[in-house]
Amino acid sequence: MSLEISITPEADNSKRIAIKGSLDSNTAPELQQIIDAEINDTTTVTIFDFKDLDFLSSAGLRVIFKTKKIMEKNGGKFLLVNLQPQIKKVFEIIKALDGMNVFKDQDEMDDYLTAMQNKVKEEN
């Protein structure tokens, strides 16, 4: 199965990475190349949108966790949104959802991001 990757700039130097298809050992290198080119120390939030992701292998997990590690190192946020049941199950199996920002849909994520930004404004 193939993989379609769409990178969309979001507010405040954030990036949304929408993935469609299968993220496996054949397609993970392609995603890694795109992330290496798009995500840097000025990226404030990286959002993985799994609305159309059908399959996730350990190779795909490595790319996701590498991205999470980069974001944490740079003081940014790492978010997962629209996890399909089979994809959520993969994360549950490896007990990886604890401590991760996972949202059921776009509205829930937008509410979180609004609250986060309002908090920063109040502090300044």
N, C-alpha and C positions, 0 to 999 in steps of 0.2 A: 504494500500500500504506500502511496506517496504522502508527502507532507507539504502543506501550504503554510507559509509564514508571512504574517503581516505585522509590520512595526508601525505604530501610530504615535506621533508625539502627543503628549498630554500637557496640561498646565504645569508650570513650575519645573520645567526640564525633566518631566517624567516620561516614561516610555511604556506603551502597551504592546505586548507581544501576543498576538492571537495565533493560535496553532490549530490547523485543521488536518485531520488524517491520523497517521501513525508515527509516533515518536519512538523510534527503535534504533538498533545498531546501524541500520542503513541510512537513516535520516538525521540522527543526532549530530553528526559532524557538520551538516549544513546549518543546523540551528546554532551550533557553537560558533561557527564562522560569523554568522550574523550578529550574535551577541557580542563577540569580540570587537566587531566594527561599530556597534551601536551603543553599548553600555560602557560608560567610563566614570571617572571620579566626580564628574559634574552631574551625573544622573541622580536625581533625588528619590525617585520611586520607580521601581520596575514592577509592572503588572503582567503576570502570565494569565491570559484568558484561555481557558480550556473548554469553552462552549462546544467547539467542534472537534475536540480531540477524542479519537476513538480508541486508541491503544497507547500504552506507555510501558516501555521496557526499562531495565536497569541502566542502559546507555542513556536513555532520556532523562532518567532520574539524576544521573551524574551531571548532566548539563544544567538541570534545574538547581541542584544544590551548589554547584560551582557559582552560578549567578547569584544565588542567595548569599553565599560567602563573600563575594565581591561587594554586594550592596551593604552588607553588615560592616565590612572593613572600611568602606567609604562613608559610613554613617547614614546610609540611605535606608529606605523602606523596601521590603520585598513582599508582594501580595499575590495571592492566587484567587482567581474568581471563576465561577461557572464550572466547577468540577462535576463531570458526569459521574454517575454512580460507580462505574467500573474503575474510573481514574481515582476517585476518592478511596475506593477499596485498596488500591495499590499503596497509597499513603498510609492507610490504616494498618495494613499488613506489616509495613516496616516501621510503624509507630513514629511517623514523621510529622504528624499534624500538630503535636504539642509544640507550642511556642511559635507557630506559624500563623500569619494573618490570612485566613481563608474566609471567603465570602460566598454566600449562596447565589448572589446575583449582582448585577450592576448597581441597583438601587442601594443595597446594603453597603457595597463598597464606597459608593459616592457619599453616603451619610458619614461613613468613617473618615473619608478624606476631608470632608467639609469640617468635621469636628476637629481633626488634626490641624488643619490650617487656621481655624478660628483660635485654637489654643495658642499657636505661635503668634498670631496677631495680638492677642491679649497680653502675652508676655513681653512684647516689645512696645 
